[in-house]
Amino acid sequence: MKATSILHVENERVVVTEWRFAPGAETGHHVHAHDYVVIPLGDGVLRIGSLETQLRAGESYARSAGVAHNVVNAGPDEFRFVEVELK
């Protein structure tokens, strides 16, 4: 099952996307072309590669461009986050 995305803003500086994951939903393998920040909108568990990470609402994290990965909702409830890619 695929996660769904809603594009909120795209301009010459940023891309802002809201991601929604049903339990077990995933993004599919991808590589970010830009550095990015993820802002969780609730609490949940995501599996990125073989690592499961507990995320908390509002506790953001940043990653650099270029790493191949797949993101899976490993929790029992819907999980949402906002992703801000920096161009």
N, C-alpha and C positions, 0 to 999 in steps of 0.2 A: 504494500500500500504506500502510495506517495504522499508526502507532506504537501500542503498547499501554501501558496504564497500570494501576497497582495502587495503590489508595488505602490508605495506612498509618495515617494519623491525620487526623481532622477534629473540631475542637472550636470553642469560641467565640474562640480566638486564632489558630489555625494550620490549614492544610491541607497535609499531607505526602503527596506522590505520587511513586512510582517510575515512570519512563518507560523503555521498551525500544524501540529502533529497530533493525529489520533494515536491511541496506544499502538505501538508497533510500526507506525508510519516512519518513512525515511526520506531523505533528500535525494538519495542516489549518489554515487561517487562523483565528485566534482573538485575543481581547483579554483580558488579565488584569484582573480587577476589583480586585486587591490587589497591593501591592509583593511581590516574591518574590526568593528566593535559589535558585540552581542549584548542586548539588554533583555534578560528574562522578564516576562510579564507575570509569571507565577512560579511556584516551586515545582520541581520535577527532576527526573533522572534522564539524562541523555547518554547514549553510547556513541562514542566517536572512535572508530576503529575498534580496538579491543578494550578500551578504557571506558568505564561507566563513571559519570560525574554527576553529583548532586548539585543542582542549580537552585538559587533562591531569587525570588522576585526582587528586581532592582539591583542585584549584585552583578554588575557588568564585567565583561572580560574582553581583551583585545588579542587579535592574532595577526600575524604577518601573512602577506600574499604568498601563494606558491605551494602550499601543502595540500596534497590530494587526500580527501577524506569523505566519509559518508556519515551523516548524523541520523540516529535512530532514537525515537522516544521509547525508552526502556521502562517507563512507568505505567501505572494502570489508568491514568487520566490524561485528557488532552493537555498538551503543553504548547505554549506560545512564546515567541520572542521576537524582538525587533532587531534587525541586522542593519548596521550602518557601514557601508563600504566607502572608503576614502579614495577618491580618484587622484 
